[in-house]
Amino acid sequence: MKKTMMHNRSRRCFLKTVAATGTAAVPLLALSSRDASAAKAEHLVVQYRDTPRNGHFCAQCKYFEVGESEDSNQCQIVQSPIASKGWCSVFHPRS
């Protein structure tokens, strides 16, 4: 029981640290998961919103993957749903 509580506490601390430090630490989020291949950042952690910021939006980001419909868009880093006109702190323009 104590081990689980400590794991949850360290995970919370880790997520708070990721949120406070911004984009550089977000890729490390996958390392905190037991199944790293399925881990994606929560909207709150990456400050996701459904609207653009400073002219930047998800469809311009290298992590964005167009779905068959607006509801099926994906991000390699952030949990779904992802709006094509959304934005988050891990935004990185396509090259």
C-alpha positions in Angstrom: 0.0 0.0 0.0 2.7 2.5 0.9 4.6 1.7 -2.4 1.4 2.6 -4.4 0.9 5.8 -2.5 4.5 6.8 -3.0 4.2 6.0 -6.8 1.1 8.1 -7.1 2.7 11.0 -5.1 5.9 10.9 -7.3 3.8 10.8 -10.5 1.9 13.8 -9.3 5.1 15.7 -8.5 6.5 14.7 -11.9 3.4 15.9 -13.7 3.5 19.2 -11.8 7.2 19.6 -12.8 6.4 18.8 -16.4 3.7 21.4 -16.4 5.9 24.0 -14.8 8.9 23.5 -17.0 7.0 23.5 -20.3 7.9 21.9 -23.6 11.4 20.6 -22.9 10.2 18.1 -20.3 7.0 16.9 -22.0 8.6 14.1 -24.0 9.9 12.7 -20.7 6.3 12.1 -19.7 6.4 8.8 -21.6 9.1 7.5 -19.3 6.8 7.8 -16.3 4.3 5.3 -17.7 4.6 1.6 -17.3 3.5 1.3 -21.0 5.6 4.0 -22.6 4.2 3.2 -26.1 0.7 4.1 -25.0 1.5 7.2 -22.9 0.3 10.5 -24.0 0.2 13.8 -22.2 -3.1 15.0 -20.8 -4.6 18.3 -22.1 -4.1 20.1 -18.8 -0.4 19.2 -18.6 0.4 20.7 -22.0 -2.1 23.6 -21.6 -4.1 22.3 -24.6 -6.9 24.5 -25.9 -9.2 24.2 -28.9 -8.2 27.6 -30.3 -5.0 28.9 -32.0 -2.4 30.9 -30.1 -0.3 33.6 -31.7 -1.2 32.3 -35.2 -0.1 28.8 -34.4 -2.4 25.8 -34.4 -2.2 22.0 -34.3 -2.6 21.4 -38.1 0.8 23.3 -38.5 2.5 21.1 -35.9 4.9 18.3 -36.7 3.2 16.0 -34.1 -0.3 16.4 -35.6 -1.9 13.6 -37.6 -4.9 14.3 -39.7 -7.8 11.9 -39.1 -10.7 11.0 -41.4 -12.8 13.6 -39.6 -12.1 16.5 -37.2 -13.1 14.1 -34.3 -10.4 11.5 -35.3 -7.4 13.8 -35.5 -4.4 12.6 -33.4 -1.3 13.9 -31.8 1.9 11.9 -31.3 2.3 13.5 -27.8 -1.1 14.7 -26.6 -4.2 12.6 -25.8 -7.2 12.9 -28.1 -9.4 14.7 -28.9 -7.3 17.2 -30.9 -8.8 20.0 -32.9 -6.9 21.0 -36.1 -7.2 24.7 -34.9 -6.2 23.8 -31.4 -2.8 24.6 -29.7 -0.7 23.3 -26.8 2.7 24.1 -25.3 4.5 21.3 -27.2 3.6 23.0 -30.5 6.6 22.6 -32.9 6.1 23.8 -36.5 6.6 21.4 -39.4 9.9 21.7 -41.2 
